[in-house]
């Protein structure tokens, strides 16, 4: 397996933003596409949980990145300090070189402390310039729960929605965040954008998820719902 791509080839770079489920989605895709013979690199522009059982190389260690891609089909390329629970993203110059060593670059570009719902702060998300596609993630387990119990920075989410932190999250709330240019679409620009509604398996009925998907499509936003636990 060749590690370095030809100059006329371009890896597809996908950035993931939004709420909880991003990391699971990223590794699910990494395993799927590496299993199909694609060379996959996983990285971040913010932070990700350190998972020592997964193949990892320091981002500037080209030989290590290439060796692990050949061995496992995918590799995490980032920075990690011994004993720390998180890995951090490489410098911009290193990040922009990573597509030269893979077919698919998957970038976690946002943080939500594993909570299913969020709206971005002024400094978020951190979408790299090289991203071709942005996938915004929302966990459907937020539905029917209080904003205070299910949202990252609940006061910000409540303010965005014009609600109180004690109010219950509705499908209309989720759809509003998903389609808003200052919500899940923040920073996307002219890139292709897709909403992934995760944890559909927790719903008694798919009706609210289907309503969110339909509202997104009416607003010109691609959206799908699914479950990383089942698919």
C-alpha contacts under 8 A as a table, 3 or more apart, distances in Angstrom:
res1	aa1	res2	aa2	distance
1	X	70	X	6.09
2	X	5	X	7.24
3	X	39	X	7.98
3	X	66	X	5.47
3	X	69	X	7.53
3	X	70	X	7.47
3	X	101	X	5.28
3	X	102	X	6.76
4	X	100	X	5.88
4	X	101	X	4.64
4	X	102	X	7.22
5	X	9	X	6.38
5	X	10	X	7.83
5	X	100	X	5.47
5	X	101	X	5.84
5	X	102	X	6.89
6	X	9	X	5.43
7	X	10	X	7.70
10	X	99	X	6.98
10	X	100	X	7.31
10	X	103	X	7.34
11	X	99	X	5.14
11	X	100	X	6.95
11	X	102	X	6.13
11	X	103	X	4.45
11	X	104	X	5.28
11	X	105	X	6.77
12	X	99	X	7.54
12	X	103	X	6.35
12	X	104	X	4.93
12	X	105	X	6.16
12	X	131	X	7.80
12	X	132	X	6.50
13	X	99	X	7.31
13	X	104	X	5.98
13	X	105	X	4.62
13	X	106	X	6.03
13	X	107	X	7.43
13	X	130	X	6.76
13	X	131	X	4.87
13	X	132	X	5.35
13	X	133	X	6.64
14	X	104	X	7.77
14	X	105	X	6.25
14	X	106	X	5.08
14	X	107	X	6.07
14	X	131	X	5.58
14	X	132	X	5.97
14	X	133	X	4.81
14	X	134	X	5.75
14	X	135	X	7.22
15	X	106	X	6.12
15	X	107	X	4.64
15	X	108	X	5.89
15	X	109	X	5.87
15	X	127	X	6.32
15	X	128	X	7.50
15	X	131	X	6.08
15	X	132	X	7.92
15	X	133	X	6.30
15	X	134	X	4.80
15	X	135	X	6.21
16	X	22	X	6.27
16	X	26	X	7.93
16	X	106	X	7.70
16	X	107	X	6.16
16	X	108	X	5.02
16	X	109	X	5.53
16	X	110	X	6.94
16	X	134	X	5.81
16	X	135	X	4.83
16	X	136	X	5.88
16	X	137	X	7.17
17	X	22	X	7.09
17	X	108	X	6.78
17	X	109	X	5.53
17	X	110	X	4.87
17	X	111	X	7.50
17	X	125	X	6.59
17	X	134	X	7.25
17	X	135	X	6.23
17	X	136	X	4.77
17	X	137	X	6.12
17	X	184	X	7.39
18	X	22	X	7.61
18	X	110	X	6.35
18	X	111	X	7.24
18	X	112	X	7.02
18	X	117	X	7.02
18	X	118	X	6.17
18	X	119	X	7.29
18	X	120	X	7.70
18	X	136	X	5.16
18	X	137	X	4.87
18	X	138	X	6.22
18	X	184	X	6.23
19	X	22	X	7.03
19	X	111	X	7.26
19	X	112	X	5.35
19	X	114	X	6.86
19	X	115	X	5.89
19	X	116	X	4.46
19	X	117	X	4.75
19	X	118	X	5.62
19	X	136	X	7.82
19	X	137	X	5.46
19	X	138	X	5.01
19	X	139	X	6.52
19	X	152	X	7.83
20	X	23	X	7.85
20	X	112	X	6.10
20	X	113	X	7.20
20	X	114	X	4.34
20	X	115	X	4.90
20	X	116	X	4.36
20	X	117	X	7.05
20	X	137	X	7.03
20	X	138	X	6.61
20	X	139	X	6.11
21	X	24	X	5.38
21	X	25	X	6.08
21	X	114	X	7.03
21	X	116	X	7.28
21	X	137	X	6.83
21	X	138	X	7.49
21	X	139	X	6.75
21	X	198	X	6.90
22	X	25	X	5.12
22	X	26	X	6.08
22	X	108	X	6.96
22	X	137	X	6.41
23	X	26	X	5.05
23	X	27	X	6.26
23	X	48	X	7.51
23	X	108	X	7.09
24	X	27	X	5.34
24	X	28	X	5.98
24	X	228	X	7.26
25	X	28	X	5.02
25	X	29	X	6.18
25	X	228	X	6.79
26	X	29	X	5.25
26	X	30	X	6.09
26	X	42	X	7.57
26	X	106	X	6.51
26	X	107	X	7.93
26	X	108	X	7.70
27	X	30	X	4.77
27	X	31	X	6.05
27	X	42	X	7.96
28	X	31	X	5.35
28	X	32	X	6.15
28	X	228	X	7.63
29	X	32	X	4.95
29	X	33	X	6.00
30	X	33	X	5.51
30	X	34	X	5.86
30	X	40	X	6.07
30	X	41	X	7.73
30	X	42	X	7.50
30	X	74	X	6.46
30	X	106	X	7.77
31	X	34	X	5.28
31	X	35	X	5.90
31	X	73	X	7.99
31	X	74	X	7.42
32	X	35	X	5.20
32	X	36	X	6.65
33	X	36	X	4.96
33	X	37	X	6.65
33	X	38	X	5.45
33	X	39	X	7.73
33	X	40	X	7.35
34	X	37	X	5.09
34	X	38	X	4.66
34	X	39	X	5.82
34	X	40	X	6.16
34	X	72	X	7.83
34	X	73	X	4.80
34	X	74	X	6.07
35	X	38	X	7.15
35	X	73	X	7.13
37	X	73	X	7.06
38	X	73	X	6.92
38	X	102	X	7.68
38	X	103	X	5.92
38	X	104	X	7.20
39	X	69	X	6.42
39	X	73	X	5.48
39	X	74	X	5.96
39	X	101	X	7.83
39	X	102	X	4.76
39	X	103	X	5.06
39	X	104	X	6.36
40	X	69	X	7.21
40	X	73	X	6.40
40	X	74	X	4.49
40	X	75	X	6.64
40	X	102	X	5.51
40	X	103	X	6.04
40	X	104	X	4.85
40	X	105	X	5.89
40	X	106	X	7.50
41	X	69	X	7.83
41	X	74	X	5.53
41	X	75	X	5.13
41	X	76	X	5.82
41	X	77	X	6.61
41	X	98	X	7.57
41	X	102	X	6.38
41	X	104	X	6.44
41	X	105	X	4.94
41	X	106	X	6.26
42	X	74	X	7.43
42	X	75	X	6.14
42	X	76	X	4.59
42	X	77	X	6.15
42	X	105	X	5.98
42	X	106	X	4.82
42	X	107	X	5.98
42	X	108	X	7.97
43	X	76	X	5.75
43	X	77	X	5.38
43	X	78	X	5.71
43	X	89	X	6.43
43	X	90	X	7.97
43	X	105	X	7.58
43	X	106	X	6.31
43	X	107	X	4.95
43	X	108	X	6.43
44	X	47	X	6.08
44	X	48	X	6.81
44	X	78	X	7.00
44	X	88	X	6.60
44	X	89	X	4.68
44	X	90	X	7.55
44	X	107	X	4.87
44	X	108	X	4.51
44	X	109	X	5.83
45	X	88	X	7.12
45	X	89	X	4.60
45	X	90	X	7.12
45	X	107	X	6.94
45	X	108	X	6.44
45	X	109	X	5.18
45	X	110	X	7.63
45	X	126	X	6.09
45	X	127	X	7.37
45	X	128	X	7.28
46	X	88	X	5.89
46	X	89	X	5.63
46	X	108	X	7.17
46	X	109	X	5.99
46	X	110	X	6.37
46	X	111	X	7.22
46	X	126	X	7.09
47	X	86	X	6.14
47	X	87	X	5.49
47	X	88	X	4.56
47	X	89	X	6.39
47	X	108	X	7.75
47	X	110	X	8.00
47	X	111	X	7.28
48	X	86	X	5.45
48	X	87	X	5.33
48	X	88	X	6.64
48	X	108	X	7.43
49	X	85	X	6.02
49	X	86	X	4.51
49	X	87	X	6.18
50	X	80	X	7.79
50	X	84	X	7.61
50	X	85	X	5.34
50	X	86	X	4.81
50	X	87	X	5.58
51	X	54	X	5.85
52	X	55	X	7.58
52	X	56	X	7.71
54	X	75	X	7.62
54	X	76	X	7.59
55	X	68	X	6.50
55	X	72	X	7.35
55	X	74	X	7.39
55	X	75	X	5.14
55	X	76	X	6.17
56	X	65	X	7.73
56	X	68	X	7.65
56	X	75	X	5.58
56	X	76	X	4.66
56	X	77	X	6.07
56	X	78	X	7.76
57	X	61	X	6.54
57	X	64	X	5.76
57	X	65	X	5.61
57	X	68	X	7.82
57	X	75	X	7.09
57	X	76	X	6.26
57	X	77	X	5.16
57	X	78	X	6.80
57	X	79	X	7.96
58	X	61	X	5.36
58	X	64	X	7.64
58	X	65	X	7.65
58	X	77	X	5.53
58	X	78	X	5.28
58	X	79	X	5.39
58	X	80	X	7.38
59	X	62	X	7.17
59	X	65	X	7.27
59	X	77	X	4.36
59	X	78	X	4.66
59	X	79	X	6.50
59	X	90	X	6.13
59	X	94	X	6.90
59	X	95	X	7.73
60	X	90	X	7.93
60	X	94	X	6.41
61	X	64	X	5.30
61	X	65	X	6.18
62	X	65	X	5.07
62	X	66	X	6.11
63	X	66	X	5.16
63	X	67	X	6.01
64	X	67	X	5.11
64	X	68	X	6.18
65	X	68	X	5.45
65	X	69	X	6.19
65	X	75	X	6.57
65	X	77	X	6.82
66	X	69	X	5.15
66	X	70	X	6.22
66	X	101	X	7.22
67	X	70	X	5.23
67	X	71	X	6.25
68	X	71	X	4.86
68	X	72	X	5.77
68	X	73	X	7.23
68	X	74	X	6.94
68	X	75	X	6.01
69	X	72	X	5.34
69	X	73	X	4.53
69	X	74	X	4.79
69	X	75	X	5.65
70	X	73	X	5.69
70	X	74	X	7.89
72	X	75	X	7.22
77	X	90	X	7.89
78	X	87	X	6.51
78	X	88	X	5.95
78	X	89	X	5.13
78	X	90	X	5.38
79	X	87	X	5.52
79	X	88	X	5.15
79	X	89	X	6.14
79	X	90	X	6.30
80	X	84	X	7.12
80	X	86	X	7.04
80	X	87	X	4.75
80	X	88	X	6.49
81	X	84	X	5.65
81	X	87	X	7.50
84	X	87	X	7.56
89	X	95	X	7.99
90	X	94	X	6.05
90	X	95	X	5.81
91	X	94	X	5.38
91	X	95	X	6.12
92	X	95	X	5.03
92	X	96	X	6.14
93	X	96	X	5.40
93	X	97	X	6.68
94	X	97	X	5.28
94	X	98	X	6.67
95	X	98	X	5.41
96	X	99	X	6.76
96	X	130	X	6.80
97	X	100	X	5.71
97	X	101	X	7.76
98	X	101	X	5.63
98	X	102	X	7.12
98	X	105	X	7.44
99	X	102	X	5.46
99	X	103	X	7.04
99	X	104	X	7.19
99	X	105	X	6.16
102	X	105	X	6.79
109	X	125	X	6.01
109	X	126	X	5.05
109	X	127	X	5.49
109	X	128	X	7.70
110	X	124	X	6.83
110	X	125	X	5.13
110	X	126	X	6.24
111	X	114	X	7.80
112	X	115	X	5.56
112	X	116	X	7.49
112	X	117	X	7.65
112	X	118	X	6.76
112	X	152	X	5.63
113	X	152	X	6.92
115	X	118	X	7.68
115	X	139	X	7.87
115	X	150	X	5.95
115	X	151	X	5.87
115	X	152	X	5.80
116	X	138	X	5.51
116	X	139	X	4.30
116	X	140	X	7.14
116	X	141	X	6.89
116	X	142	X	6.00
116	X	150	X	6.31
116	X	151	X	6.40
116	X	152	X	7.67
117	X	138	X	5.75
117	X	139	X	6.53
117	X	142	X	6.64
117	X	150	X	6.43
117	X	151	X	4.67
117	X	152	X	6.21
118	X	151	X	5.53
118	X	152	X	5.12
118	X	153	X	7.10
118	X	154	X	7.77
118	X	157	X	6.25
119	X	152	X	7.85
119	X	156	X	7.03
119	X	157	X	5.81
119	X	160	X	7.64
119	X	177	X	6.94
119	X	182	X	7.85
119	X	183	X	5.30
119	X	184	X	6.64
120	X	123	X	7.58
120	X	124	X	5.17
120	X	125	X	6.29
120	X	182	X	7.57
120	X	183	X	6.38
120	X	184	X	7.34
120	X	186	X	7.40
121	X	124	X	5.20
121	X	125	X	7.71
123	X	126	X	7.50
125	X	186	X	7.29
125	X	187	X	6.92
127	X	131	X	6.94
127	X	187	X	6.90
127	X	188	X	7.65
128	X	131	X	5.58
131	X	134	X	7.12
131	X	191	X	7.63
132	X	191	X	5.77
132	X	192	X	6.78
133	X	191	X	5.57
133	X	192	X	4.85
133	X	193	X	5.91
133	X	194	X	7.78
134	X	188	X	6.57
134	X	191	X	6.87
134	X	192	X	6.33
134	X	193	X	4.95
134	X	194	X	6.40
135	X	193	X	5.90
135	X	194	X	4.82
135	X	195	X	5.68
135	X	196	X	6.71
136	X	178	X	7.62
136	X	184	X	5.92
136	X	185	X	7.46
136	X	193	X	7.51
136	X	194	X	6.23
136	X	195	X	4.77
136	X	196	X	6.10
137	X	195	X	5.95
137	X	196	X	4.93
137	X	197	X	6.03
137	X	198	X	6.97
138	X	174	X	7.94
138	X	195	X	7.70
138	X	196	X	6.50
138	X	197	X	5.10
138	X	198	X	6.06
139	X	142	X	6.16
139	X	197	X	5.88
139	X	198	X	4.75
139	X	199	X	5.78
140	X	143	X	5.78
140	X	197	X	6.20
140	X	198	X	5.82
140	X	199	X	5.50
140	X	200	X	6.13
140	X	202	X	7.55
140	X	203	X	7.62
140	X	209	X	7.54
141	X	144	X	7.92
141	X	145	X	7.97
141	X	199	X	6.40
141	X	200	X	7.86
141	X	202	X	6.40
141	X	203	X	7.49
142	X	145	X	5.70
142	X	146	X	7.94
142	X	147	X	7.90
142	X	150	X	5.54
142	X	151	X	7.64
142	X	169	X	6.47
143	X	168	X	7.52
143	X	169	X	5.15
143	X	170	X	5.68
143	X	171	X	6.67
144	X	168	X	5.59
144	X	169	X	5.43
144	X	170	X	6.34
145	X	149	X	6.73
145	X	150	X	6.62
145	X	168	X	5.17
145	X	169	X	5.70
146	X	149	X	5.26
146	X	150	X	6.40
146	X	165	X	6.77
146	X	166	X	5.37
146	X	167	X	5.37
146	X	168	X	4.34
146	X	169	X	6.01
147	X	150	X	5.36
147	X	151	X	5.47
147	X	154	X	5.87
147	X	157	X	7.44
147	X	158	X	6.85
147	X	164	X	7.73
147	X	165	X	5.01
147	X	166	X	6.06
147	X	167	X	6.06
147	X	168	X	6.04
147	X	169	X	5.94
148	X	151	X	6.14
148	X	154	X	5.22
148	X	155	X	7.71
148	X	165	X	4.92
148	X	166	X	5.94
149	X	154	X	7.88
150	X	154	X	7.70
151	X	154	X	4.97
151	X	157	X	6.86
152	X	157	X	7.66
153	X	156	X	5.61
153	X	157	X	6.64
154	X	157	X	5.00
154	X	158	X	5.96
154	X	165	X	6.11
155	X	158	X	5.11
155	X	159	X	6.06
155	X	164	X	7.88
155	X	165	X	6.18
156	X	159	X	5.13
156	X	160	X	6.12
157	X	160	X	5.09
157	X	161	X	6.25
157	X	165	X	7.99
158	X	161	X	5.16
158	X	162	X	5.88
158	X	163	X	4.80
158	X	164	X	5.42
158	X	165	X	5.45
159	X	162	X	5.00
159	X	163	X	6.20
159	X	164	X	7.46
160	X	163	X	7.74
161	X	173	X	6.64
161	X	176	X	7.74
161	X	177	X	7.97
163	X	167	X	6.48
164	X	167	X	5.28
169	X	173	X	6.16
169	X	174	X	7.38
170	X	173	X	5.15
170	X	174	X	6.57
171	X	174	X	5.08
171	X	175	X	6.15
171	X	208	X	5.72
171	X	209	X	7.25
171	X	211	X	7.25
171	X	212	X	6.12
172	X	175	X	5.08
172	X	176	X	6.12
172	X	212	X	7.09
173	X	176	X	5.16
173	X	177	X	6.44
174	X	177	X	5.28
174	X	178	X	6.12
174	X	212	X	7.11
175	X	178	X	4.94
175	X	179	X	6.25
175	X	212	X	5.20
175	X	213	X	7.85
175	X	215	X	6.50
175	X	216	X	6.52
176	X	179	X	5.62
176	X	180	X	6.02
176	X	183	X	7.86
177	X	180	X	5.49
177	X	183	X	4.90
177	X	184	X	5.87
178	X	183	X	6.33
178	X	184	X	5.03
178	X	185	X	6.98
178	X	195	X	6.92
178	X	216	X	7.19
179	X	183	X	6.91
179	X	184	X	6.60
179	X	185	X	6.47
179	X	216	X	6.10
179	X	219	X	6.87
179	X	221	X	6.65
180	X	183	X	4.66
180	X	184	X	6.35
180	X	185	X	6.00
180	X	186	X	7.62
181	X	184	X	6.87
181	X	185	X	4.72
181	X	186	X	5.10
181	X	187	X	7.99
182	X	185	X	6.33
182	X	186	X	4.84
183	X	186	X	5.56
185	X	188	X	5.52
185	X	193	X	7.49
186	X	189	X	7.79
188	X	191	X	5.76
188	X	192	X	7.76
188	X	193	X	7.00
193	X	221	X	7.06
193	X	222	X	6.81
194	X	221	X	6.77
194	X	222	X	4.97
194	X	223	X	5.63
194	X	224	X	7.91
195	X	221	X	7.47
195	X	222	X	6.18
195	X	223	X	4.48
195	X	224	X	6.39
196	X	223	X	5.95
196	X	224	X	5.31
196	X	225	X	5.79
196	X	226	X	7.49
197	X	200	X	7.15
197	X	209	X	7.54
197	X	223	X	7.44
197	X	224	X	6.12
197	X	225	X	4.37
197	X	226	X	6.26
198	X	225	X	5.97
198	X	226	X	5.33
198	X	227	X	5.28
198	X	228	X	6.87
199	X	202	X	5.80
199	X	203	X	7.83
199	X	225	X	7.97
199	X	226	X	6.30
199	X	227	X	4.58
199	X	228	X	6.81
199	X	229	X	7.56
200	X	203	X	5.71
200	X	206	X	7.04
200	X	209	X	7.33
200	X	225	X	6.38
200	X	226	X	5.27
200	X	227	X	5.32
201	X	204	X	7.94
201	X	226	X	7.54
201	X	227	X	5.91
201	X	229	X	7.90
201	X	230	X	7.67
203	X	206	X	6.30
205	X	208	X	7.29
206	X	209	X	5.29
206	X	210	X	6.10
207	X	210	X	5.13
207	X	211	X	6.19
208	X	211	X	5.01
208	X	212	X	6.30
209	X	212	X	5.12
209	X	213	X	6.28
209	X	225	X	6.72
210	X	213	X	5.04
210	X	214	X	6.10
210	X	225	X	7.84
211	X	214	X	5.05
211	X	215	X	6.09
212	X	215	X	5.11
212	X	216	X	6.13
213	X	216	X	5.12
213	X	217	X	6.22
213	X	222	X	7.85
213	X	223	X	5.37
213	X	224	X	6.34
213	X	225	X	7.48
214	X	217	X	5.11
214	X	218	X	6.18
215	X	218	X	5.11
215	X	219	X	6.40
216	X	219	X	5.12
216	X	220	X	6.34
216	X	221	X	4.93
216	X	222	X	6.59
216	X	223	X	6.38
217	X	220	X	4.83
217	X	221	X	4.98
217	X	222	X	5.86
217	X	223	X	6.93
218	X	221	X	7.37
226	X	231	X	7.32
227	X	230	X	5.41
227	X	231	X	5.82
228	X	231	X	5.22
